[in-house]
Structures are given as C-alpha cells and as structure tokens.
Amino acid sequence: MAAETEPAAAAASGGIAGEMEVEAYRRLFPLAFLERHLGESVRPDARRLAEARTPTVALGAVSSAHGSALVRLGDTAMLASIKLEVMSPPAESPDEGSLAVEFHMPPICSPQVRPGRPAEAAPVISKALEDVLISSGMLNLKELCLISGKASWLAYLDIYCLNADGSLFDAALISSVAAFTHLEIPLVSVGDDGRVFTVGGNEGKAKFELVNREKRKLTLGDIPFSLTCALHKDSVLADPTSSEESIIETSMTVVVDSSDRLVSIQKLGGTVASMSTIKECISLAKERRRKLREILTDCVEAMEVDQTEEV
C-alpha cells in the first residue's frame, strides 16, 4: 500500500519532482494507476468513464482524390481517400460497382509498428470496415454502375492511420463515412473503341458525348457509426486511448446506423460480458451516434456553403 500512497503524496506536494514521481508510478504500476482513477470515476486524461473524445472532420483533405477526409479523435488521426476507376462489372452483378478497402498503418503512426513488418491490426480493420460499409446499407452499389454489363466504378477506399492513440476502428469508420459524403462521381464518356474514360473541364464536356451528364454525389443510405468501449471489472470506458487499451484486455465495439439499428457487435479478449454491460455499450453507442451525425452534418453544410460562395 505504501507504493500506492507515496506518488499521491508526491503529486500533492506539487512541483516537477512530484510530477516525476507520478509518471514513474504510472510506468511501473500502470494497472494500479488506472484503477486509482477509476475508483474516483475519472480517467487519467480527466475524462469521465462514459465520455468519448470529440472528433474534428476536414473534408477534401486530398485534392487528387475523388473523395477524402481527415479526422482527428483526440491524438488519433486518420486520412481517408477514395479513388474511382472504371472496371468491367462481375458477371453475377452486371449492374453494380465494387468497393475495395485497405487500412494502412505505417511505422510513423505508432512505436508498436516496426518498419518492414505489416501491422497485425491492419488487415483485421480493413475487413471489418468493408463488412460494415456494405452490411449497413449505406452504399447502393447500383449507383456505381455506368453501363450495365459493360462498365462500372470500382471505389478504392484507402485509410491511412497517421497517429494511433486508441479506438482505431472508430476513427477509421468516421473518416471513411466522411470521405463518401465528400465523394463526387466524375464525368465519363465512351470512345470509338468502346473504352470508357473520365472527362474533365468544360472543354471536355463540349467535345465528348457523356454517359453521365453532370458530376453527382452518391445517395447514402443509413450511415454507420461506432463506439469502442474498454471493459475492466465493473467499469466501461468509452473511446479508450492506446494507453488504456494496452492495460485493459477486454473491449467491445458497437456499430449502429443513423436509424439506431444495431449493425454489429464485436468483443475482443477477456471473459464473457454480462448482458447489462452489453446494454450499456449499446446505449453509449447510440448516444455517440447522435453526436457524430451532428458533427458530420455541420461539416457537410459548411462545405456546401463554401462551394456556393465560390460559384
């Protein structure tokens, strides 16, 4: 017990020496340090247990992409970019386009990622993102069809983790959704050889016969939003940081759509969660969904105002 009380006394005494004592204690006894905070219903970063970090969203972060967004969630940062390419649709879906998702974790994002070694989490997050984006019904792949049976769009969605400080899936999903709200379908034409190609500028509009008469946005269905919670004993920590994730073995990610329908629940590590814990996580996810939807809506409206003023 003496090991636990000495840092607290040092911190109370103030000064650099006291701060060094607390930091040393945090590094030597990370679980005990966290549990002391949880006992007072507060976290080391001063958030309440159920309090998630407020994200910032910047649309159009990549000028060369057809749709893009930069999202910051605390110190976690994600950059999502969408590039469209014309392809021949699969025989089983002649009137649909396709989606390809890849999540990237370069060494710059975290000391845990070593150069030359792919991050283990990257393919798992890639697959989970693609599953959620398709199963939620947000995307109507028929809208990516150009000429039935001949040409459709393949949307390459690349998400780059610029800094990893917890809740990577949540931040990646927000950035992906934001990039699709920013996505603009380019104009295309068909050449004499039957090849479909993109057309740019007013000169191109006048020169070529267009398949689609104007650039347009995708019509998005129910948009998915997620919240990851770290579970420790009787405590539920919304939107954990990387430090909290490294200490707490059990987490649960809940995805709900914009109509509050449950899209998916994924639990990692630990023992079986109680029904009351699951219900609490779902309730927190629905509350989080409302806040994220409001932030995304405000961001889109601000972009539309800017575009109107430019015209």
C-alpha positions as CSV (number, residue, x, y, z in Angstrom):
1,M,0.0,0.0,0.0
2,A,3.0,2.3,0.7
3,A,3.9,2.1,-3.0
4,E,0.5,3.5,-3.9
5,T,0.3,6.3,-1.4
6,E,3.8,7.8,-1.9
7,P,3.1,9.0,-5.5
8,A,-0.1,10.6,-4.4
9,A,1.7,12.4,-1.6
10,A,4.4,13.5,-4.0
11,A,1.8,14.8,-6.5
12,A,0.1,16.7,-3.7
13,S,3.3,18.4,-2.8
14,G,3.5,19.9,-6.3
15,G,6.5,20.7,-8.4
16,I,8.5,18.9,-11.0
17,A,9.7,16.3,-8.6
18,G,6.1,15.4,-7.7
19,E,5.2,15.1,-11.4
20,M,8.2,12.8,-12.0
21,E,7.1,10.6,-9.1
22,V,3.6,10.2,-10.5
23,E,4.9,9.5,-14.0
24,A,7.3,6.9,-12.6
25,Y,4.4,5.2,-10.7
26,R,2.3,5.2,-13.9
27,R,5.0,3.4,-15.8
28,L,5.9,0.9,-13.1
29,F,2.3,0.2,-12.0
30,P,0.0,1.0,-14.9
31,L,-2.9,-1.1,-13.8
32,A,-2.8,0.2,-10.2
33,F,-2.5,3.8,-11.6
34,L,-5.6,3.3,-13.8
35,E,-7.6,1.7,-11.0
36,R,-7.0,4.5,-8.6
37,H,-8.6,6.9,-11.2
38,L,-11.4,4.5,-11.9
39,G,-12.2,4.3,-8.2
40,E,-13.0,8.1,-8.4
41,S,-14.9,7.6,-11.7
42,V,-12.4,9.6,-13.7
43,R,-9.7,8.6,-16.2
44,P,-6.0,9.6,-16.4
45,D,-6.8,12.1,-19.2
46,A,-9.5,13.7,-16.9
47,R,-12.5,12.3,-19.0
48,R,-15.5,10.7,-17.3
49,L,-15.7,6.9,-17.9
50,A,-18.5,7.3,-20.4
51,E,-17.1,10.4,-22.1
52,A,-15.7,9.9,-25.7
53,R,-13.3,12.4,-27.3
54,T,-14.8,14.9,-29.7
55,P,-13.6,14.4,-33.3
56,T,-12.8,17.0,-35.8
57,V,-13.5,16.4,-39.5
58,A,-12.0,18.1,-42.5
59,L,-13.5,17.2,-45.9
60,G,-11.4,17.4,-49.1
61,A,-8.1,16.8,-47.5
62,V,-6.6,15.1,-50.6
63,S,-7.1,17.3,-53.7
64,S,-6.2,14.5,-56.1
65,A,-8.8,12.1,-54.7
66,H,-12.5,11.9,-55.8
67,G,-13.4,12.0,-52.1
68,S,-11.4,12.4,-48.9
69,A,-11.5,13.4,-45.2
70,L,-9.1,13.9,-42.4
71,V,-10.4,13.0,-38.9
72,R,-8.8,13.6,-35.5
73,L,-10.1,11.8,-32.5
74,G,-8.0,13.0,-29.6
75,D,-4.5,12.2,-30.7
76,T,-5.7,9.5,-33.1
77,A,-5.6,10.8,-36.7
78,M,-7.0,9.2,-39.9
79,L,-6.8,10.2,-43.5
80,A,-9.4,8.5,-45.8
81,S,-9.1,8.8,-49.6
82,I,-11.4,7.4,-52.3
83,K,-10.3,7.0,-55.9
84,L,-12.7,5.8,-58.6
85,E,-11.6,3.6,-61.5
86,V,-13.7,2.2,-64.4
87,M,-13.9,-1.6,-64.5
88,S,-15.9,-4.4,-66.0
89,P,-18.6,-5.4,-63.5
90,P,-18.6,-9.0,-62.3
91,A,-20.9,-11.4,-64.2
92,E,-23.0,-12.1,-61.1
93,S,-23.6,-8.3,-60.6
94,P,-23.7,-6.7,-64.0
95,D,-25.4,-3.5,-62.8
96,E,-23.3,-2.9,-59.7
97,G,-20.0,-1.3,-58.9
98,S,-17.5,-2.6,-56.3
99,L,-15.7,-1.4,-53.2
100,A,-12.1,-2.3,-52.1
101,V,-11.0,-1.2,-48.7
102,E,-7.4,-1.1,-47.3
103,F,-6.4,0.2,-43.9
104,H,-2.7,1.3,-43.7
105,M,-0.6,1.6,-40.5
106,P,2.8,3.0,-41.5
107,P,5.6,3.0,-38.8
108,I,5.1,6.7,-38.3
109,C,1.7,6.1,-36.6
110,S,3.0,4.2,-33.6
111,P,6.2,2.9,-32.0
112,Q,4.4,-0.6,-31.9
113,V,4.6,-0.7,-35.8
114,R,8.0,-1.8,-37.0
115,P,9.4,-0.9,-40.4
116,G,9.2,-3.8,-42.9
117,R,6.6,-5.6,-40.8
118,P,2.9,-5.1,-41.6
119,A,0.8,-4.2,-38.5
120,E,-1.3,-7.2,-37.4
121,A,-4.3,-5.0,-36.8
122,A,-4.4,-3.5,-40.4
123,P,-6.0,-6.4,-42.3
124,V,-8.5,-7.0,-39.5
125,I,-9.6,-3.4,-39.5
126,S,-9.7,-3.4,-43.4
127,K,-12.1,-6.4,-43.4
128,A,-14.3,-5.0,-40.6
129,L,-14.6,-1.7,-42.3
130,E,-15.7,-3.2,-45.6
131,D,-18.2,-5.5,-43.9
132,V,-19.8,-2.6,-42.0
133,L,-19.9,-0.3,-45.0
134,I,-21.6,-2.9,-47.1
135,S,-23.9,-4.6,-44.5
136,S,-25.1,-1.2,-43.1
137,G,-26.8,-0.4,-46.5
138,M,-25.0,3.0,-46.6
139,L,-23.8,2.3,-50.1
140,N,-26.0,1.4,-53.0
141,L,-23.6,-0.3,-55.4
142,K,-26.0,0.1,-58.2
143,E,-25.2,3.8,-58.2
144,L,-21.7,2.9,-59.2
145,C,-22.9,1.3,-62.4
146,L,-22.1,3.2,-65.6
147,I,-23.2,0.9,-68.4
148,S,-25.0,-2.3,-67.3
149,G,-22.8,-5.4,-68.0
150,K,-20.1,-3.3,-69.5
151,A,-18.7,-0.6,-67.2
152,S,-18.9,0.3,-63.5
153,W,-16.9,2.1,-60.9
154,L,-14.5,0.4,-58.6
155,A,-14.1,2.6,-55.4
156,Y,-10.7,2.2,-53.8
157,L,-11.0,3.4,-50.2
158,D,-7.6,3.8,-48.5
159,I,-7.5,4.8,-44.9
160,Y,-4.1,5.9,-43.5
161,C,-3.5,5.9,-39.8
162,L,-1.3,9.0,-39.2
163,N,-1.2,8.6,-35.4
164,A,-2.5,5.7,-33.3
165,D,-3.9,6.7,-29.9
166,G,-6.7,4.2,-29.4
167,S,-10.1,3.5,-31.0
168,L,-8.6,3.0,-34.4
169,F,-11.7,1.3,-35.9
170,D,-14.0,4.2,-34.7
171,A,-11.7,6.9,-36.2
172,A,-11.3,4.9,-39.4
173,L,-15.0,4.4,-39.8
174,I,-15.7,8.2,-39.3
175,S,-13.1,9.1,-41.8
176,S,-14.5,6.6,-44.4
177,V,-18.0,7.8,-44.0
178,A,-16.9,11.5,-44.2
179,A,-14.9,10.7,-47.4
180,F,-18.0,9.2,-49.0
181,T,-20.1,12.2,-48.1
182,H,-17.4,14.3,-49.9
183,L,-17.2,11.9,-52.9
184,E,-18.1,13.3,-56.3
185,I,-18.7,11.0,-59.3
186,P,-16.7,12.3,-62.3
187,L,-18.0,12.6,-65.8
188,V,-17.3,9.8,-68.3
189,S,-17.6,9.2,-72.0
190,V,-17.3,6.2,-74.3
191,G,-14.6,6.2,-77.0
192,D,-14.9,4.8,-80.5
193,D,-13.2,1.6,-79.3
194,G,-15.8,1.2,-76.6
195,R,-13.4,2.2,-73.8
196,V,-14.9,4.3,-71.0
197,F,-12.8,7.2,-69.8
198,T,-13.2,10.2,-67.5
199,V,-13.8,13.6,-68.9
200,G,-12.6,16.8,-67.2
201,G,-13.2,20.5,-67.7
202,N,-15.8,22.4,-69.7
203,E,-13.9,21.7,-72.9
204,G,-14.2,18.0,-72.3
205,K,-18.0,18.4,-71.8
206,A,-18.4,20.0,-75.2
207,K,-16.1,17.7,-77.0
208,F,-17.3,14.3,-75.8
209,E,-20.7,12.6,-75.5
210,L,-21.2,12.0,-71.8
211,V,-22.6,8.9,-70.2
212,N,-23.5,10.9,-67.1
213,R,-24.5,14.5,-67.8
214,E,-23.2,16.0,-64.6
215,K,-21.0,15.3,-61.6
216,R,-23.0,14.0,-58.7
217,K,-22.9,12.8,-55.1
218,L,-23.7,9.3,-54.0
219,T,-27.1,8.8,-52.3
220,L,-26.1,7.4,-48.9
221,G,-28.4,5.2,-47.0
222,D,-28.3,4.6,-43.3
223,I,-24.9,5.7,-42.2
224,P,-22.9,3.5,-39.7
225,F,-21.2,5.0,-36.6
226,S,-19.3,3.0,-34.0
227,L,-18.1,3.3,-30.4
228,T,-15.4,1.1,-28.8
229,C,-15.5,0.6,-25.1
230,A,-12.8,-0.9,-22.9
231,L,-14.2,-3.2,-20.2
232,H,-12.5,-3.5,-16.8
233,K,-14.3,-5.2,-13.9
234,D,-17.5,-3.1,-13.5
235,S,-16.1,-0.1,-15.4
236,V,-17.0,0.7,-19.0
237,L,-14.6,3.2,-20.6
238,A,-15.9,4.8,-23.8
239,D,-13.4,5.5,-26.6
240,P,-10.2,4.2,-24.9
241,T,-6.8,5.7,-25.6
242,S,-3.9,3.5,-26.6
243,S,-2.6,3.6,-23.1
244,E,-5.9,2.3,-21.7
245,E,-6.1,-0.3,-24.5
246,S,-2.6,-1.6,-23.5
247,I,-3.7,-2.1,-19.9
248,I,-7.3,-3.4,-20.3
249,E,-7.6,-6.7,-22.1
250,T,-11.3,-6.7,-23.0
251,S,-13.0,-4.3,-25.4
252,M,-16.3,-4.2,-27.3
253,T,-17.1,-2.3,-30.5
254,V,-20.7,-1.5,-31.2
255,V,-21.9,-0.2,-34.6
256,V,-25.3,1.4,-35.0
257,D,-26.7,3.1,-38.1
258,S,-28.3,6.5,-38.4
259,S,-31.7,5.0,-37.6
260,D,-30.3,3.5,-34.3
261,R,-30.4,0.0,-35.7
262,L,-27.7,-2.4,-34.5
263,V,-25.3,-3.2,-37.3
264,S,-22.7,-5.3,-35.4
265,I,-21.1,-6.0,-32.1
266,Q,-17.6,-7.3,-31.8
267,K,-15.9,-8.2,-28.5
268,L,-12.2,-8.8,-28.2
269,G,-10.4,-10.6,-25.3
270,G,-11.4,-11.3,-21.7
271,T,-14.3,-13.3,-20.4
272,V,-18.0,-13.2,-21.4
273,A,-19.5,-9.8,-20.9
274,S,-22.7,-9.5,-18.9
275,M,-26.0,-8.5,-20.5
276,S,-26.0,-5.3,-18.5
277,T,-22.6,-4.4,-19.8
278,I,-23.6,-5.1,-23.4
279,K,-26.7,-3.0,-23.0
280,E,-24.6,-0.1,-21.6
281,C,-22.2,-0.3,-24.5
282,I,-25.1,-0.2,-27.0
283,S,-26.7,2.7,-25.2
284,L,-23.4,4.7,-25.2
285,A,-23.0,3.9,-28.9
286,K,-26.5,5.3,-29.8
287,E,-25.7,8.4,-27.8
288,R,-22.4,8.7,-29.6
289,R,-24.1,8.2,-33.0
290,R,-26.2,11.3,-32.4
291,K,-23.2,13.4,-31.7
292,L,-21.2,12.1,-34.6
293,R,-24.1,12.6,-37.0
294,E,-24.4,16.2,-35.9
295,I,-20.7,16.9,-36.4
296,L,-20.7,15.3,-39.8
297,T,-23.9,17.2,-40.9
298,D,-22.4,20.5,-39.8
299,C,-19.2,19.7,-41.7
300,V,-21.1,18.9,-44.9
301,E,-23.2,22.0,-44.7
302,A,-20.2,24.2,-44.1
303,M,-18.6,22.7,-47.3
304,E,-21.7,23.3,-49.3
305,V,-21.8,26.9,-48.2
306,D,-18.1,27.4,-49.2
307,Q,-18.8,25.9,-52.6
308,T,-21.8,28.2,-53.1
309,E,-19.8,31.2,-52.2
310,E,-17.0,30.2,-54.7
311,V,-19.6,30.0,-57.5
